[in-house]
Structure formats: C-alpha cells, structure tokens
C-alpha cells in the first residue's frame, strides 16, 4: 500500500479544499484518517466513505469545533481510540477576513486567533505523547519541514490574519519539538 500503512493522520479543516487534499494524500500513502470540519453531513459522509473505498483505509469524521479546546482534545482521543494512536497531525483549519487593520473588527481577530493559532496549540498539546517522551526523529523532521514551509508564505495579497498566524503556527510547531527531539548520537536521529 504505502509508507504510512497502519499509521493515523488527523487533519483539521479537512472536509473540503486543501485539508481534504491532505487527507486524501495521507490515505493514498496508507494512513487511516480522522477528518474534521464543517459541511453538509451527506457531503462529509460521501468524502469519508470515498476515502475508505478508494484507498482501502479507515476514515472517521470529528465535528470538533476548533474554537473549543475540549472538542479538539476529543478529536485527538477519537483517533487514538479508533486507531490506537495518532501519528500525524496536520493543523490545517483556518479562517480569513480581509480588511485594512483600521477597519478590522476585533471579534474577527479573536476568532482568527482561536481557529488559526490556538487550535493548533490545543491539537499539538493533545497529540504529544507523555510529557517525558521524546518525539520520534521522523515526526520532528516532519514538524520542522511543514513549519518551515508555512513560515515562508508571504504572499503580499494575503491579509494580516494569514501573515500573522501562519508564522506563529510554524514557530509553535517548532517550539513543541524543542526538548523532545533526541540529540544526534543519543539514541535518536
């Protein structure tokens, strides 16, 4: 099948768009999938069952609200309970509001920070193994690669919300790995 056979990927904001493409790519590599996001139940079920049929993996859907830490933890727990572990977490969920800063509504800013940044924190926090555990070297490398790419997105047509939160998520992911990655020659990478 693929290099991720037997692994589990949780992809937030994955009922459509880029998130769904991520979920399908992980399924294509053999990973079981936890989809997350909003949409018409029939449309979500069509995507979920389509992933199972096309890629011969298992897929479940979590309707977790990315503004609610307890629901985010429940989403990670669903992946662990259903598949035994969560091996990959893609913090893809995000919203955007385009406006000059002087006209940017504070309530929109708060929602953007909650979904684009805080949900990533709560997802990583729920998915990271026991506080004394070290992340496997391949996991740390994946976090580093994804975070570096996210931090490089500096499209001048993006609004201040994306330009503020994407680099913050990149640094959050990198920071989550600090102290958890074995030093070279110390039994790890």
C-alpha positions as CSV (number, residue, x, y, z in Angstrom):
1,X,0.0,0.0,0.0
2,X,2.0,3.0,1.2
3,X,4.7,4.2,3.6
4,X,2.1,5.1,6.2
5,X,0.3,1.8,6.4
6,X,-1.0,1.3,9.9
7,X,-0.5,5.0,10.9
8,X,-3.2,7.5,11.6
9,X,-3.4,11.1,10.4
10,X,-5.7,13.7,11.9
11,X,-6.3,16.6,9.5
12,X,-8.2,19.6,10.8
13,X,-10.3,21.6,8.3
14,X,-10.4,18.5,6.0
15,X,-13.9,18.2,4.8
16,X,-13.1,20.3,1.7
17,X,-10.3,22.2,-0.1
18,X,-6.6,21.9,0.9
19,X,-7.4,19.9,4.0
20,X,-9.3,17.3,2.1
21,X,-6.4,17.1,-0.3
22,X,-4.0,16.5,2.6
23,X,-6.3,13.8,4.0
24,X,-6.5,12.1,0.6
25,X,-2.7,12.2,0.2
26,X,-2.2,10.6,3.6
27,X,-4.8,8.0,2.8
28,X,-3.1,7.3,-0.5
29,X,0.1,6.6,1.5
30,X,-1.8,4.1,3.6
31,X,-2.8,6.1,6.7
32,X,-6.1,5.9,8.4
33,X,-7.8,9.3,8.6
34,X,-9.6,11.4,11.1
35,X,-11.4,14.1,9.0
36,X,-12.5,17.3,10.8
37,X,-14.6,20.1,9.6
38,X,-18.0,21.5,8.8
39,X,-20.3,20.9,5.9
40,X,-23.5,19.1,5.0
41,X,-23.5,15.7,6.7
42,X,-24.2,13.9,3.4
43,X,-21.2,15.7,1.7
44,X,-18.9,14.8,4.6
45,X,-20.1,11.2,4.6
46,X,-19.5,11.0,0.8
47,X,-15.9,12.1,1.3
48,X,-15.3,9.9,4.3
49,X,-16.7,6.8,2.6
50,X,-14.9,7.7,-0.7
51,X,-11.6,7.8,1.1
52,X,-12.2,4.3,2.6
53,X,-13.3,2.9,-0.8
54,X,-10.6,4.5,-2.9
55,X,-7.6,4.0,-0.6
56,X,-8.7,0.9,1.3
57,X,-8.1,2.6,4.7
58,X,-10.4,3.5,7.5
59,X,-11.7,7.1,8.0
60,X,-13.8,8.7,10.7
61,X,-15.1,12.3,11.0
62,X,-14.9,14.5,14.0
63,X,-17.1,17.6,14.0
64,X,-14.8,19.2,16.7
65,X,-15.2,23.0,16.8
66,X,-11.7,24.4,16.5
67,X,-12.5,27.2,19.0
68,X,-13.2,24.7,21.8
69,X,-10.1,23.1,23.4
70,X,-12.2,20.2,24.9
71,X,-13.6,19.3,21.5
72,X,-10.1,19.4,20.0
73,X,-8.9,17.0,22.7
74,X,-11.9,14.8,22.0
75,X,-10.9,14.7,18.3
76,X,-7.4,13.5,19.1
77,X,-8.9,11.0,21.5
78,X,-11.2,9.7,18.8
79,X,-8.2,9.0,16.6
80,X,-6.4,7.2,19.5
81,X,-9.5,5.2,20.5
82,X,-10.5,4.3,16.9
83,X,-7.0,3.5,15.5
84,X,-4.7,3.0,18.5
85,X,-2.6,6.2,18.1
86,X,-2.3,9.5,16.3
87,X,0.9,9.5,14.3
88,X,0.3,12.7,12.2
89,X,-1.4,15.9,13.0
90,X,-2.0,18.5,10.3
91,X,-3.3,21.7,11.7
92,X,-4.9,22.9,8.6
93,X,-8.1,24.6,9.9
94,X,-8.2,28.3,9.3
95,X,-10.4,31.2,8.5
96,X,-9.7,34.5,6.8
97,X,-11.1,38.0,6.9
98,X,-9.7,40.6,4.5
99,X,-9.8,44.2,5.8
100,X,-7.4,47.0,6.4
101,X,-6.2,46.9,10.0
102,X,-8.0,50.1,10.9
103,X,-11.3,48.5,9.8
104,X,-10.6,45.0,11.1
105,X,-13.3,44.1,13.6
106,X,-11.7,42.9,16.9
107,X,-14.2,40.0,17.2
108,X,-13.0,38.7,13.8
109,X,-9.4,38.9,15.0
110,X,-10.3,36.9,18.1
111,X,-12.0,34.2,16.0
112,X,-9.0,34.1,13.7
113,X,-6.5,33.7,16.5
114,X,-8.7,31.0,18.1
115,X,-9.0,28.9,14.9
116,X,-5.8,29.6,13.1
117,X,-3.4,29.6,16.0
118,X,-4.9,28.4,19.3
119,X,-6.5,25.3,17.8
120,X,-3.0,24.3,16.6
121,X,-1.7,24.7,20.2
122,X,-4.5,22.6,21.6
123,X,-4.2,19.9,18.9
124,X,-0.4,19.6,19.4
125,X,-0.9,19.5,23.2
126,X,-3.5,16.7,23.0
127,X,-1.4,14.7,20.4
128,X,2.0,14.9,22.0
129,X,2.9,11.8,24.0
130,X,3.6,11.8,27.7
131,X,5.5,14.9,28.8
132,X,8.7,13.0,29.4
133,X,8.6,11.3,26.0
134,X,10.7,12.3,23.0
135,X,9.2,12.8,19.6
136,X,10.4,10.3,17.1
137,X,13.0,11.8,14.8
138,X,10.8,11.4,11.7
139,X,8.0,13.3,13.5
140,X,10.3,16.1,14.5
141,X,11.6,16.3,10.9
142,X,8.0,16.5,9.5
143,X,7.1,19.2,12.0
144,X,10.2,21.1,11.0
145,X,9.5,20.8,7.3
146,X,5.8,21.7,7.5
147,X,6.5,24.6,9.8
148,X,9.3,26.0,7.7
149,X,7.1,26.0,4.6
150,X,4.2,27.6,6.5
151,X,6.5,30.3,7.8
152,X,7.7,31.1,4.2
153,X,4.2,32.0,3.0
154,X,4.5,35.8,2.5
155,X,2.1,36.4,-0.4
156,X,1.5,40.2,-0.4
157,X,-2.1,39.5,-1.4
158,X,-2.8,37.7,1.9
159,X,-4.5,39.7,4.7
160,X,-2.9,40.5,8.0
161,X,-4.6,37.5,9.6
162,X,-2.7,34.9,7.5
163,X,0.5,36.8,7.6
164,X,0.3,37.0,11.4
165,X,-1.0,33.4,12.2
166,X,0.9,31.2,9.7
167,X,4.4,32.1,11.0
168,X,3.1,31.8,14.6
169,X,1.8,28.3,13.9
170,X,5.2,27.5,12.4
171,X,7.0,28.7,15.5
172,X,4.5,26.9,17.7
173,X,5.2,23.6,15.9
174,X,8.9,24.0,16.1
175,X,8.7,25.0,19.8
176,X,6.6,21.9,20.6
177,X,9.5,19.8,19.4
178,X,12.1,21.6,21.5
179,X,13.4,19.3,24.2
180,X,11.5,16.4,22.7
181,X,13.8,15.5,19.8
182,X,16.7,13.2,20.8
183,X,20.1,14.8,20.2
184,X,22.2,13.1,17.4
185,X,24.0,10.1,18.9
186,X,21.7,10.0,21.9
187,X,19.7,7.0,20.8
188,X,17.7,9.0,18.3
189,X,18.2,10.7,14.9
